Amino acid sequence: MNEQNLQDLRDLLVREFNEDELAALCRDVGINYADLPGMGPYGKTREIIARVQEQHLTATLMQRVEALRPEQFRASGLADANMDRPLAPPASNVAAALAAEAESIQVGKSDMSINEPALVNPFRKRGDSGAAGDGPRPGALPLRARLLIFVVIVLLVAVAVLSVVVRPGANTGGGGSATPAAGDVTLLPAANITTTVETVALPPTAAVAATPLPVGTVTAKSAAPVATPSDPAAAAVQAINEQLLNFYMGKATEDQVRQSWGSKFIIISNFTYKTLKSRLGADLSKGDTLNVTLRYDKPPTLVSERNGTATVSTREYWTYTNPANNKKMCDLSDYTYTLTKNGDTYTIKDIRSRGVSGKCEP
């Protein structure tokens, strides 16, 4: 498969599967979802693609995705992609080849001149004639043939054990969907992951719409107000987060956020309508409300700017609380934004994040 096929497969996983479904999908192909690095569906899917490539399970994953989401799979064009080849030829073929080799040695032994020392019987008594005890028994296989047969048996046992270990669902440890730990969810991609984002013009300050979202009101506030940075690139990063807060408060429309994030709006959508619902029991599409806060432990700061490309770093602490049941989720992460300057505005090029802590402060 080429890189575009792999990217299409990852986009399909992010778009069509929530975290519980991704965990179940991993069990189906023999991968432990909880052991994968990264946080949230976006970060985990990158590791899923990498892991199936390493273990030559891409074809198995694609077949399972096609079975679960046939229409979406065909629409993505992945049905025409070349599957990766199996890790090794079938066990039956290996056994047949080795057995044939052993048979050829046995059948041809009378025609070959093999200078092998006679096998000495260690149990022969002193003084016994060596004619019957020191040489090989009539009809016994040569040493090479016996060694080869032993290797064949060992290989067959190893293949049988491996087939049990790597079969889909072997490491599930029982039914039910795995729920990630509280620190495994982050709004942006997982640690040390580079994400290419569509070029979208982003003004230094985000526009605020007066029309609330139909998904319900979300209360949001900044725990520690931060002055607008003097550097335009840092101000653009702060505007991105202000727009997210306005989105949660119902003061920015989904279309406005989608315009800023482009095709990667799926990250915000999955986090809002899947992760928050799963972790906190709040369904924003039905009018549930949340209390959301953002605090900058390190405000947006320009790291470098050269040849129209700026790098800005922050440390952000987000909290999400469902007032209906007092469930709370927190995330402290370092973010690195790479922006491209177009005239007087900046566009998002890459976003990297490194999780620091998923614990909630008292």
C-alpha positions in Angstrom: 0.0 0.0 0.0 1.2 3.5 -0.7 1.3 6.4 1.8 -2.0 7.9 0.4 -3.8 4.5 1.0 -2.6 4.5 4.6 -3.7 8.1 5.2 -7.1 7.3 3.7 -7.4 4.2 6.0 -6.4 6.3 9.0 -8.9 9.1 8.1 -11.6 6.4 7.8 -10.8 5.1 11.2 -10.9 8.6 12.8 -14.1 9.5 11.0 -16.2 6.3 11.4 -15.0 4.7 14.7 -15.2 6.0 18.3 -12.7 4.9 21.0 -14.7 1.9 22.1 -15.1 0.7 18.5 -11.4 1.2 17.8 -10.5 -0.9 20.9 -12.8 -3.7 19.7 -11.3 -3.4 16.1 -7.8 -3.8 17.6 -8.8 -6.9 19.4 -10.2 -8.3 16.2 -6.8 -8.0 14.5 -4.7 -9.1 17.5 -3.5 -5.7 18.8 -3.9 -4.4 22.4 -5.4 -0.9 22.1 -4.5 0.0 25.7 -0.8 -0.6 25.0 -0.7 1.8 22.1 1.0 5.2 22.7 -0.9 8.3 22.0 -4.0 9.8 23.4 -7.5 10.0 22.0 -8.8 8.5 18.7 -6.6 10.7 16.5 -3.4 9.8 18.3 -4.3 6.1 18.6 -5.2 5.6 14.9 -1.7 6.7 13.9 -0.2 4.0 16.2 -2.7 1.4 14.9 -1.6 2.0 11.3 2.1 1.8 12.3 1.5 -1.4 14.4 -0.3 -3.3 11.6 2.4 -2.3 9.1 5.1 -3.7 11.5 3.2 -6.9 12.0 2.0 -7.3 8.4 -1.6 -7.1 9.5 -2.7 -4.2 7.2 -4.8 -6.6 5.0 -6.5 -8.1 8.1 -7.3 -4.6 9.4 -8.7 -3.5 6.0 -10.9 -6.6 5.7 -12.3 -6.1 9.2 -13.0 -2.4 8.4 -14.7 -3.3 5.2 -16.9 -5.8 7.0 -17.9 -3.2 9.6 -18.3 -0.2 7.4 -18.8 -1.5 3.8 -20.3 1.6 2.3 -17.7 4.0 3.8 -14.9 1.6 2.8 -16.0 1.5 -0.8 -16.5 5.3 -0.9 -12.9 5.8 0.4 -11.4 4.0 -2.6 -9.6 1.5 -0.4 -11.2 -1.4 -2.0 -8.8 -1.1 -5.0 -5.7 -0.7 -2.8 -3.0 -3.4 -2.9 -3.0 -5.4 0.4 0.4 -6.1 2.0 1.7 -9.6 1.7 1.6 -12.1 4.7 4.5 -12.2 7.1 5.4 -15.8 6.1 4.1 -18.5 3.7 1.4 -20.7 5.2 2.6 -23.3 7.7 1.4 -26.1 5.5 3.6 -25.0 2.7 6.6 -24.7 5.0 6.0 -28.2 6.4 5.5 -29.6 2.9 8.8 -28.1 1.7 10.8 -29.3 4.6 9.3 -32.8 4.5 10.1 -33.0 0.8 13.7 -32.0 1.5 13.9 -34.7 4.2 12.5 -37.3 1.8 14.9 -36.4 -0.9 17.8 -36.9 1.5 16.4 -40.3 2.6 15.7 -41.5 -0.9 19.0 -40.4 -2.3 21.2 -41.6 0.6 22.2 -44.8 -1.3 23.4 -42.7 -4.2 25.4 -40.2 -2.1 28.8 -40.7 -0.6 28.5 -39.3 2.9 31.6 -39.7 5.0 30.0 -39.9 8.4 31.7 -41.5 11.4 30.0 -44.6 12.7 27.8 -44.0 15.7 29.4 -45.4 18.8 27.2 -47.3 21.3 28.1 -45.9 24.7 26.5 -48.9 26.4 28.6 -51.6 24.7 30.6 -53.6 27.2 34.4 -53.7 27.1 35.4 -56.6 24.9 32.1 -56.9 23.0 32.4 -57.1 19.2 31.9 -53.7 17.6 30.4 -55.1 14.5 26.8 -55.0 15.8 27.0 -52.1 18.3 29.3 -49.5 16.9 27.7 -48.9 13.5 24.2 -47.6 12.7 21.3 -50.0 12.9 20.1 -51.5 9.6 17.6 -49.1 8.0 18.3 -46.2 10.4 18.2 -42.7 8.9 21.5 -40.8 8.5 22.3 -38.2 11.0 21.6 -35.3 8.7 18.1 -36.7 7.9 17.3 -37.2 11.6 18.4 -33.6 12.4 16.3 -32.2 9.5 13.2 -34.1 10.7 13.8 -32.8 14.2 14.0 -29.2 12.8 10.7 -29.8 10.9 8.9 -30.9 14.0 10.2 -27.9 16.0 9.1 -25.5 13.2 5.6 -27.1 13.0 5.2 -26.7 16.8 6.4 -23.1 16.6 4.0 -22.3 13.8 1.1 -23.8 15.7 1.9 -21.8 18.8 2.2 -18.5 16.8 -1.1 -19.2 15.0 -2.8 -19.3 18.4 -1.0 -16.2 19.8 -1.7 -13.9 16.8 -5.2 -15.0 15.8 -7.8 -12.2 16.0 -9.2 -11.8 19.5 -6.6 -14.0 21.2 -5.5 -11.2 23.6 -8.9 -9.8 24.4 -9.1 -11.2 27.9 -12.8 -11.5 27.7 -15.7 -9.6 26.1 -16.6 -6.0 26.5 -15.1 -2.7 25.3 -12.0 -1.4 26.8 -12.3 2.1 28.3 -9.1 4.2 28.2 -7.7 5.7 31.4 -8.5 9.2 32.3 -5.2 10.5 31.1 -5.5 9.0 27.6 -7.7 11.6 26.1 -6.5 14.9 24.6 -8.1 17.3 22.3 -5.2 17.4 19.8 -3.0 14.6 18.3 -0.9 12.5 20.6 2.7 13.0 21.7 5.3 13.6 19.0 2.8 13.2 16.2 3.0 15.6 13.2 -0.4 16.3 11.7 -0.7 18.1 8.3 -3.7 20.4 8.4 -5.4 22.0 5.4 -4.3 25.6 4.7 -7.1 27.8 6.1 -6.8 31.5 6.5 -7.0 32.4 10.1 -7.2 36.1 11.2 -5.4 37.1 14.4 -8.7 37.2 16.3 -11.5 34.7 15.9 -15.0 35.9 14.9 -17.8 35.3 17.3 -21.2 34.6 16.0 -24.4 35.6 17.9 -26.4 32.5 16.8 -25.9 29.6 19.3 -25.3 26.1 18.2 -28.2 23.7 17.9 -26.2 21.1 20.0 -26.9 22.9 23.3 -25.2 25.5 25.5 -21.7 24.8 26.9 -20.4 27.0 29.7 -16.8 27.9 29.2 -14.4 30.3 30.8 -10.7 31.0 31.0 -9.3 30.2 34.4 -6.5 32.7 34.0 -7.0 35.5 31.5 -4.0 36.0 29.3 -3.2 39.3 27.5 -3.2 39.1 23.7 0.4 38.4 22.7 2.2 41.2 20.7 3.5 38.8 18.2 1.0 38.0 15.4 1.7 34.3 15.2 1.3 33.8 18.9 -1.9 35.9 18.8 -3.2 33.6 16.0 -2.7 30.6 18.2 -4.6 32.2 21.1 -7.4 33.1 18.6 -7.7 29.4 17.7 -8.3 28.5 21.4 -10.6 31.4 21.9 -12.7 30.2 19.0 -12.9 26.7 20.6 -14.1 28.3 23.8 -16.7 30.2 21.9 -17.7 27.0 20.2 -18.3 25.3 23.5 -20.2 28.3 24.8 -22.5 28.3 21.7 -21.2 31.7 20.5 -19.3 30.3 17.5 -21.0 28.0 14.9 -19.7 24.7 13.9 -19.2 26.0 10.3 -16.8 28.7 11.7 -14.7 26.2 13.6 -14.8 23.9 10.6 -13.5 26.7 8.4 -10.5 27.2 10.8 -9.7 23.5 11.1 -10.6 22.3 7.6 -10.7 18.6 7.1 -9.3 18.1 10.6 -12.5 19.3 12.2 -13.1 15.6 12.7 -10.8 15.9 15.7 -13.0 18.4 17.4 -16.2 16.6 16.3 -15.0 13.2 17.7 -13.8 14.8 20.9 -17.1 16.8 21.5 -19.7 14.2 20.4 -17.9 10.9 21.2 -15.2 11.3 23.8 -17.1 13.7 26.1 -20.2 11.7 25.8 -18.4 8.4 26.6 -16.3 9.8 29.5 -18.6 12.3 31.1 -22.1 11.0 30.1 -22.9 14.4 28.4 -24.6 14.4 25.0 -24.2 17.9 23.7 -26.3 17.1 20.6 -29.3 16.7 22.9 -28.8 19.9 24.8 -26.6 18.7 27.8 -24.3 21.3 29.3 -20.7 21.3 30.4 -18.4 23.6 32.3 -15.2 24.0 30.3 -12.1 26.0 31.4 -8.8 26.8 29.8 -5.7 27.9 31.6 -2.3 28.7 30.0 0.5 27.5 32.2 2.7 28.8 29.4 1.1 31.4 27.2 1.4 31.2 23.4 5.1 32.1 22.7 6.9 32.6 19.5 9.8 30.1 19.2 11.1 30.9 15.8 10.0 32.5 12.5 11.9 32.1 9.3 11.0 32.2 5.6 7.3 32.7 6.3 7.0 29.8 8.8 6.4 30.5 12.5 6.6 28.1 15.4 4.6 28.8 18.6 4.6 26.8 21.8 2.1 26.7 24.7 1.2 24.6 27.8 -2.5 24.4 28.2 -4.6 23.0 31.0 -8.2 22.1 30.0 -11.0 20.9 32.3 -14.4 19.5 31.3 -17.1 19.0 34.0 -20.6 17.6 33.6 -22.7 19.4 36.2 -25.4 16.8 36.0 -23.2 14.0 37.6 -20.0 15.9 38.6 -17.9 13.8 36.4 -14.7 15.6 35.4 -12.0 15.2 32.8 -8.7 17.1 32.7 -5.7 17.4 30.3 -2.4 19.2 30.7 -0.3 19.1 27.5 2.4 21.0 25.7 1.5 22.1 22.2 3.7 23.2 19.3 1.9 25.0 16.5 3.6 25.5 13.1 2.0 28.3 11.1 2.5 29.6 7.6 2.3 33.3 7.0 0.2 34.5 4.1 0.2 38.3 3.9 -1.0 39.6 7.3 -2.6 36.3 8.4 -1.3 32.9 9.5 -2.6 29.4 8.5 -2.2 26.1 10.4 0.3 23.8 9.0 1.2 21.3 11.8 0.2 20.7 15.4 2.2 18.6 17.8 1.3 17.7 21.4 2.9 16.0 24.3 0.7 14.9 27.2 2.0 16.1 30.6 -0.8 14.9 32.9 -4.4 13.7 32.8 -4.9 14.3 36.5 -7.4 17.0 37.7 -6.0 19.6 40.1 -7.9 19.9 43.5 
